[in-house]
Amino acid sequence: MNIKPSLKGKWIVITRPTHQTANLSNRLEAEGAFVLSFPLLEINPPKNLQQVQQQLQKLADFDLAIFVSTNAVEHALKYVNAGVFNSIKVATTGKKTASLLESHGIKVDYCPEKIFNSEALLAISGMKEFCIGKKVAIIRGENGRDYLRDSLLRAGSDTDYFDVYQRNCPQYNLDTIKQHWLDQKLDIILLSSGTSVNNFFRLANNEKWIDELTLLLGSERIRNKIPKGFQGKILVAEDPNDETIYQKLATIYG
């Protein structure tokens, strides 16, 4: 095996939900890195499942459905037949989400080509124009970011949230990460989302040792989630896509 010296021997902490770590972990390990899975997010059914199920039954009344993540796809399709999307347009904020929809036979009409976030989706030619006067369903997790809805409302669309899952934190402390740091087996921690950043610093509880850490954020927009007093090193990827994160790590240690 041709091990790249840039990643060989590096200790990388991935804080994504357990079921979303395999692809990136396997690729990093194949390059000689050591990966510690330490999920700071857990994806669970929504608090009011009956309400969400009733809401999803009305999807055919909408003109466009926007899926903001693979979790949104997986949880929505538990409660509604994929055939409903044959009569409405579909958009996603990333290619991985689009691929999952297409594996269920759902055609994706709008998806960014390079950077994968809400801003890139809205920048697609014709996207905002189509939404003017239309009913748009944003299928996401509870308490997600409001940027997409607010932008579409300003553009003149009638937009509703479909909160098909909730995020919880499965960890009670950072003891495992701290021990790796004490053993000098910790190079960088990946924090892919604003929720994972919030959970990390809540569990850190202002302990001084975290100021020795290097964090890799999944996008520039979540930098403002970092407490002002944090003195560690902050690096930022363009988006949290597996390929983007991998290339950023390869560049950091190249």
N, C-alpha and C positions, 0 to 999 in steps of 0.2 A: 504494500500500500504506500502511495506517495504522500507522506505526512507533510503538511505545510508548516514550516518552523514558526510562523507567526502565531498560530493558535496552539501549537503543541505545548502541553503542560500548563495551560492557563485554566484557572478555576472560575467558572461562569455560573452565576445563580440566575435561574429562570423562574419568575414569579407568576407566570400565567396559570390559568386553571389546568389541572392535571391532564385532562383529555386534549389539551391544545399544545402540549410541549413536545410530543414525539418527533415531529419532522425536524424542528430546529435542533433539538437535543441530539438526535442521531447524526445529523450533519456535522455538528460541532465535535462530537465524540470521534467521528470518522477522521477528523483533522487533528486528533490528538489532544483535544481539550477535555477537561474534567467538568461535568455538568452536575450541578446540584439543583434539583427541582424543589422549589419552596413556594407552593401556590399561595398567593395573597388574595386570590379570587376563587369563589365557588359559585357555579351557576345552578340555580334552583328554580322550580316552577314559581309563577307569580303569586303574590299574596292572595289576590282575588281571582282564582282560576275560572270560576263560573262567569264572572263579568267579562273576562278576556275571551272565553269561548263564544259568548253571545256576540261580542264585538266582531270577532273574526267571521262569523256567519254573514255579516253585512259587507264583506269586502267587495263583493260584486257591484256594489253601489259606487265604488271609487273609480277614479280614472288612472291612478298611479299608486303603486306600493313600493316603498323604499325600504330595503333591508340593510341595516347598518352593521351587521356582523353575521358570522356563521351561526352563532348561538341563536340569533333571531330567526334564521331559517329553520334550524333544528326544532326549536320550540313551537314556532307557528305551525309547522307541518304536522305536529302531533295532534292539532286540533282542527285543522281545515284541510280539505282535499286540494291537492296541487292543481286540479283542473280549473279552480276558480280564477287562476292567474292567466288563463287563456284569453279572457275577455278584457283584461286591463294591462296597462304597461307596467313594467317592473324595472327598478333601478337598484344599484348597490353602491356602497362606498369602496369596494375592493374586489379584486379578481378572485380571491379565494372564495368569497361569498357568492360571486357570480358562478363560479365553477360548481359549487354545491347546488345551487338552484338548477343549473342546467342538467346536473345528474339526476334531478327529479323531473326532468322534462319541461322545465319552466324557462321560457325565453327571456333573456335579459336585454332590455332596450337601452339602458344608460349605465355605463361603468367607466370610471377613470382608467387611463392607460398607464400612467406612471406613478404619481403620488396618490395614495389611497386614503382619502379622508373626505369629510363633508364639503370642504372648500373646493376640492378637485371635482367632485361630483357636480356641484352647482356651476362650475366653470365650463362644463361640457356645452358645446354649441347647441342651442335649441332647448336645453333642459328647462331653464327658468321660463322661457317663452311658452313652452307646452303647459306649464303649471298654472298659468294665469287663468283664473276663473274655474280651475279644476279642483276636484276633491282628491287629496293626497293622504295616504296612510303611511306613517313612519313606524315601521315594525322594529322594536328595539327592546332593551332592558329597562327596568324601572329606574327612575332618577338619572337618566342619561343626559347627555349634553343637549342644550336647547338651540344651538346655533342653526341647525338645519331647519327646524320648524319656524324659528323667528325669521329667517331669510325668506322662506317660501311664503309666509304670511305677508311680509312686506311686498313680495312680488305679486300678491293678489290671489293666492290659492287658499282653499279651505282645507286646513291641515289638522289631522288628528293623530294622537299617539296610540299605538297598540303595544302596550308593555307586556310582552309575552314571557319574560323571565325576570328574576331578581338576582342581584349579586350579593354574596356574603363573604366574609373573611373566615377561612378555616383555621387560621393560626391564632394562638393566644400570646405568643411572645416571639422574640428574635433569637432565642438561645442557640438554636442550631447554627444560624448565620454567625453569631458572635463567636462560637467555638471554632468555626472555620477560620475566622479572622485571627483569633488568638493562635491558631496552629499555622498561620501564614499560608492558608489554602483558600484564599479568596482574592480574586483580581477585579471582578466587576459584577454588578447586580443589574439585571435587566428589569426595568419597570415600564411595562407596555402601555399603561393607561393611567388616567387621573385617579381612578379608584384604587389601583394598586399603590400609587404614590401616597395617597391619603392613608391607606392601611399600613404601609411601611412605617411612616413617621408617627402614626398613632401608637404602634407597637414599640417603636424605638423610645418613646417617652423621654425625649431630650437627653438620652445618654450620650456622653462625650465620645465614646469610641466610634460612633457612626461618622464623625467628622474625618475619619481616616479612610472612608470608603470612596470608591468610584462608582457612580451610577450612570447607566445608559438609559435615557428616556426614549419612549416610542414615538415622540413627536415634539416639536417645538412648543405647541400650544399647552402642553401639560407642565412646562417649566414653572409656571406661576403657582403650581401646587406645592413646590418645594418651599419649606419654611425659610424665612429670610436669614435665620441664624445658622443655617447649615453651611459648614466650611469645607465639605468634601468636594471631590471633583465631579462635575456634571458634564456628560457628553450627550449628544442628541442625534437621533436618526430622523430621516425625513418622514417616515411612517412606520407603523409597527408590523408591517408585513414580514414574513419569515426571511425572504430573500434580501430585503432591505437591511434587516437586523444583522444577518450573516455578513453581508458585504461591509457594513459599518464596523463590525468586530474585526474582520480581516484587515480593514484599513487601520484601525486603532493599533493593532498588534503587528502590522506589516513593517 
